[in-house]
């Protein structure tokens, strides 16, 4: 099926392609759906099935709620996407471009790296969101309430700072005390602790300065 406007599939329809270039939303159903975006900034939500979501050239939002869902983004398509893992233990990798990775519930893994754009990782659990900047951009991390975490300036930012914000070695989501080091010196202070939440992991790709064990 093809649509030139936002559209939600009814029962027993499995494929939807957005046409034209405007920003539209495509919503699936309980079947295994194939949703294909256009050149605009689309929002693709396949629904409950094992869906295939292809955004196209714009900066798209993908809603993933099934471990068997597949998101396809070709090189050069979209400079900044939003990946929302929903419930469950997800691995979110925005690839190139400045992306927003939303872990939501579960023990999630965020994949970031040098040369992959200035990504933002948001892990929302227990009513609180922790946000950390990409290792390269050097922006202070904040939670949704606007409370600032201490962070180094952009000259010294490495993946250590983001790792400390999202995943302390003890497994806590924002451990109290010093949770990261920059050039072997503690620089990031985590001010709030939520020790009962699932573990959140940060993976850093293409990193010239690996985090020491």
Beta strands, then each sheet from edge to edge (+ up, - down):
strand 1: 2-3
strand 2: 7-8
strand 3: 15-18
strand 4: 25-27
strand 5: 34-36
strand 6: 43-45
strand 7: 52-54
strand 8: 61-63
strand 9: 70-72
strand 10: 82-84
strand 11: 91-93
strand 12: 100-102
strand 13: 109-113
strand 14: 120-125
strand 15: 128-133
strand 16: 177-182
strand 17: 185-190
strand 18: 201-205
sheet 1: 1+ 3+ 5+ 7+ 9+
sheet 2: 2+ 4+ 6+ 8+ 10+ 12+ 14+ 15-
sheet 3: 11+ 13+ 18+
sheet 4: 16+ 17-
end
